[in-house]
Amino acid sequence: MKFIFSFLLLVVFQVSIAQSETTTLYLIRHAEKADSTQNPELSDEGLKRAVRWTKYFEKKNIDFFYTTLTRRTQMTCSTIATSKQKDMIFYDVAKFSLKEIIEKHYGKTILIVGHSNTIPSQINAFLEKEIYPQIEDNQFGNLYTIIISGDKIEHKLTHYK
């Protein structure tokens, strides 16, 4: 009887810990690009924005940094990741799934740097609702936050300067 009670107590404890774990995702678009070529670097304003993002994320504990294969996303992400002495993980937009990232890094905090036409569509696909429109070409300060705790999913869009 004592064994059964101990076993049930352990199961309840593990379930409550699993439900209390929170997964947080931050998704941002790359900063301003230098020009309209195929794979540009960041402009001077883009470099300044990358530094502002670094300051924003300074006190946030981020476990994983994801970026696409373009220079502008890598430059934006590396500024933040380097400040935290973390490596970046490169992803192919065509094969990327927020659901898979969440399952892989459950209970962790993740920053994902992408593009105006990928970030909202990835979020909408995960939420299975068309909530967020494509980002305008001249808009670079959108911060999308998704917080998953147990069965509860919260999401919001904040405009950051």
N, C-alpha and C positions, 0 to 999 in steps of 0.2 A: 504494500500500500504506500509506503514511504517513497519507493522508487517511482510509482505512477505519479504521485503528487509532484515530486521533483522534476520528472519529465514534463508534465503539463506546465509547470512553472517556467521551465526553460523555453518551451514552445511559445508561451504567451510573451515572455521577455524578448525572444527573437523577433516575433511578429511586431511588437511595439517599437523595437529599434528600427526595423525595416520601414515601418510607416513613418517614423520620425525623421528619416534621412531626407534631406532636401537637395534636389538637383537644381542648379541655377545656370541659365544660359544668358549670355549677353551677346547680342548680334549687332554689328555696326557695318556700315558701308566704308570702303576705303576713303581716305582723305582726298582732297582736290588733286587732280592729276595735272602734270605739266603741260600737256598738249593732247591733241586728239589722234595721235598715232596709235598703232595696234597695241603696243604694250609700254605705255609711258611710265616714267617715274613720277614721284610727287612734285608738285610745284612748291614754291617757297611757302605759300599759304597752306598747302597740304602738309608740309613738314611741321608748320606751327600747330596745325590741328592735331597731328599725330602726337605732339608733345602735350597738347591739352588733354587728349584722351589718356595719355600716360598719367597725367596728374589726376584725372578723374578716377582711374582704376587703381591708383596708388595704394589705397587702404583696403582694397578688395582682395581677398585671397582667391586667386585664379589658379586652378590646377592644370588646365590644358588650353592651348592656344591653337586655333585652326585658321588657316588662310588658304586662299586659292593660289594658283600658280603664277599670277600676274605680279609684276613689279610693284604696282601701286598698293595692292593688298598686303604684299609681303613687307613693304616699307612701313605701312601703317601698323601692322601687327608686330613687327620686330621691335619697333620703338617701345611698345608696351611690354612685350615678352622679355626683352633684354633688361629692362628696369627691374624685372622680377627674377632674373637669371633662369629663365625657362626657355626650352626649345619650342619651335613651332612645328605643327603637324600640317602637312600640305594635303589639300583635298581637291578632287576633281568635281566640279560643280554638277556634271552630268550624272555622277554616281553618288552624290551626297544625300544623306537622309538624317534629319534631326532625330528621328525615332531611333535609328541605329546608334547615333552618338550618345543619346541619353541612356540607352541600354548598356552601352560599353562603359560609360563613365557615371553610372548611377551614384548619386550622393555627392557629386563633385560640382565644381564651378568651372564653366567653360566660356571662353571668349571666341566668337567666330567672326572673322572679317570677310566680307564678301562684296557684292555688287548691287547696284540699284535695282537690277532686274532679277536678282536671285534671293536676296535676304527675305523680302516680303513673301515671295512664292514658296520658299522653304518653310516659313512659319505657317502660312495658310495651309500647306499640305499636311503639316504636323497636326494642326488644330482641326483639320478637315472642315474648314470654313473659310470663305473669302472675306477676311477682315481687313487686311492691310493692303493698300494699293501700292503699285510700283513706285519707287522713289523718284522724284523729279531729278532731272540732270544736274540742276544747280543746288541740290539739297544734300548736305554732307553731315549734318549733326543729329541724325536719327539714332536713338539708342533703344533697341527692342530688348525687353527683359522677359524671360519665361522662367517661372518658378514652379517646380513640381515637388509636391510634398504628399506622399501617399497617393491617393486617387485624385487629389486636388491639383488643378493646373491654373495658375494665374499668369496673365500676360499683359504687358503694357508697352506703350510707345512714349518715350520722353524725347523732347527736342533739346539737344545740348548744343551750346554755342561753339 
